[in-house]
């Protein structure tokens, strides 16, 4: 039982930065600020890797309905955020730049 408590506390400590990042993103989402700039890093047949600036990490997601290529800038929308389960689901949107 003591070993299990130690494992649980180690897991919490290991994931605390991710937990607080997700908690922050959830607050931002609630306030209506649920997007971040992103850059396509790699494109596969059904999925792609995108660098998300607000989280400063790389996320794998399914390909969007529009064409993408490495280096392309996009808008990343945070769709599902659950700090307790460590879940962050994203959706990609075309970047709408104003001239």
N, C-alpha and C positions, 0 to 999 in steps of 0.2 A: 504494500500500500504506500509506503514512503517512497519507493522507487517511482511509482506512478505519479505521485505529487511532484517529484523532482522533474520527471519528464514533461509534465504539463507546464510547470513554471519555466522550464527551458524553452518549450515551444512558444509560450507567450513572449518571452524575452526576445527570441529569435525573430518573431513576426511583428514586434511592436511598431517599428517604423512603417511597415505596410499598413497596419491597423490605423495608425494616426493619419497617414496619407489618405486612406479611404474615408476616414471620418471627416477630414477636411473637404474632400471631394463631394461627399454627401451633403455637407452644409452648403457648399457652392451650388450644387444641383438644386437644392431646396430654394435657394435665392435666385434661381433662374440662370445661373452661370454654369452651364453644363457642357461647354465645349473647350477644346484645346487645339492649337495648331499641331499638325503632324506631318511627317515626311515618310513616303513609301521607301522602304529599304530593300525589300526582296519580294518578287512576285512568283508564286507557284501556280500550278494548274487550277486549284480551287481555293487557295488561301494566299495570304500575303503577310509580310511583317512590316509594321509601321512603328516609327519612333514617335512617341507621344511627348511633346515638350513639357506639358504640365506635370507629368509624373516622372519625366526623365528616364523612361525605360522603353523597351521594345515589346510590342504586343503582337501576338498572332491573331488573325481574324479571317473570316471568309471574305472572298473577293466581293466588292460592291457591284452593283448593276452597271456602273459606268467603267470605261477603260482606264486603267492605271498603269504607270510605269515607274521604275525606280527613280528616286529623286523628286517625284511629283509631290507638291505640297497639297494637303487636304485639311478639312476640318474633322476632328474626332469628337463625336458626341458620346458622352457617358450615359449609357442606357440603364444599366443596373449596377448599383453600388451597395455592397453589404460588408461593412467592416468586420462584423463578427465571424462571418464565414470566409472572409478574404476574397470576395468575388468582385471583379470589375469587368463588366461587359461593355463593349464599345460598338459604335456604328460609324461608318465613314461617310462623309458627305463631300461633294465637290467644293473646292475653295471658291468663294465668290468674291473676287477682288474688285475693288472700286478704283477706277482710274484716277 
